[in-house]
Amino acid sequence: MSRDKLIVSARGVLFCAAMAGSAAQAAGLGVYTSDANGFDTHTYYYDDGREVTVIDTQFVPALTQAMVDQIRAETDSPVTRVVVTHPNPDKFNGLPLLHALGAVSIASEATAAAMAPVHAYKENFWVNVVGAFEAGQYPAFEPVKETFSGRHVIALASGETISLIELRHSGISSNQTVVRIDSTGDLIVGDLVHHKAHAWLEGGIIDGSPQPDLDAWRAALRELRDLGGTHVHGGRGEVATVDEAVDAQIRYLDAVEEEVLDYVRSAPGVVEELSDPESAQAHYETLQQRLSERFPEYELPYMVGYSIHGLLNAMAEAP
């Protein structure tokens, strides 16, 4: 999808409460998937037969409401909690709506601390830089209600447990939590994995700017092998076994790093041109095309065009 089309969609989604979601199973682990208005984001939820735990919230309230509507169509179990896996806006922008429904939110201390600065950065970007939202229309911010550090086990109403595991390495963002459904070994990992889909490559927003770290991302992926999991459910793309998901995501990141480094070396003057929005956009689109050709079977190539700026800028400015 082009930047212009996505901007139009972003405006429209504010007024469209009934968004189409993907089908989900009636019990156990379900998934709601937005369209490109919400960056094709998966929100997972676990129904233990007595309560529902939501994992990440969607980008705008209309999509959060559509996700809740899907859950209510499948189960009478109330939504009692929401877990935020990392500080990206499609993971926490829906908190005000879920809080209003009575859900208790929880995230790691590091994620909770990063959310407000990320929200300020993203609001400025979407309102003042891209113009996808009018002033005052960007989703309001609310902090999470509870925090933890390291590992935290949640006892569900059914007697089952889910484990929240804070990874040692930052991954796609400045920090990362994995949710493990202990009875099945399913790992819900947010945007750490995009299996067979292009990834969000901006990097974590730290001190007001994107700071991508592919080495930390690869290290975080390797941590998944030791979590006692069976399958990985990423923020976009398909479900895969742990080994399959980790190996494929690392190969993708290796290829992205190679392509961007080659592009920087072969495009004289790219550093200077990145300061001009029009020239920079041409570079982003070229890299999107190159990665689309390298991974023709991968979905969502528009993700590259929207997110490659962080990685390209970092590599272009590296000594």
Steps between C-alpha positions, in 0.01 A plus 500: 500500500625847414566764766210712371254210512605410851456860613147501360429170673640628828263796488206280411553248775427763765138496389460133413423288802409180317829383354539153355708258705627152425307202628613356831424176681215510751708398803863497599732731306330732253621778272357821360682648201455854376542606139761755389318770700657337804812374320360145464562445869405183685349530846493167681269413786473197723163379628539253787123444515451752779693812397683642200854635500578732208857536378564844341227746410498616133593844366178702533190463719275399208717195441517424871121509511478273196732254673284510815187448288658191345582360844145564622361320195704192594475477877310622804826517699580859601820675392678540833855595405724621219874441468722745309797318346707805400471880468370541145170688452311213340566311824375764748287766328183303577554500877245777580218298343602176672542678833149641462373145459658406832810322372819525706812568292849371569843546343861478603638797691725582204211495253280707730774763537554522123135532398439870569812622311416268210143630494624861483740415217237311302230762551731765362592276207145408400352846561775743401729306267271265308169677555302178542315642801368847579617659823306348788396190303800281576414234764533623858764351725440306820771320698474134596353421840750236615866423431744217556869432450665183371234228511145510624247216517130585476252255650187492286149447635502145363813408696719515190798732483662726246857623541633844411869478416708814453782427256856604577541658155291778355382350171295715264441769762682629807381199702293186448267271695392155383169354615500121542175305527638248744249223425583495126845657465372764256724809502346838413789731414360823359698640208815307589399256224329565167497150352484517119420872521722807479600643837476842662864618485490840668658386827414598853420865572764601754571858608262627235642323194500156336794285605490164320722219629494194278755317715275535805199393291678183388608430858143543622381254237751242619362536852170355377657156464543475879146596607339158480279601209344309214378762252567870447213741436645824369353845460460440126529208262449130563532269799812282501689263723758665722801382299336584168401850614837582656705373205287676239493834687876499547551424130272792416687741728833385358372568148360841596831601654685385188265687265511826696878490538544431129260783418685749719831407342366519146301822532736797536346795679229294671587648841438855381185406309338338804457846652260591218162326543432459126845362423490279808164354396649396166772307683243330724295394199807365322591287799142379528518386138835328551380309804173410326701346219726317743201359692226470235300257715483741796187703568469867598788663309358842591637441850851554363420832340348630821764374741836475323590860585636411841732230372606687186581816693698308761704307244555801277640699791716218637878552461 
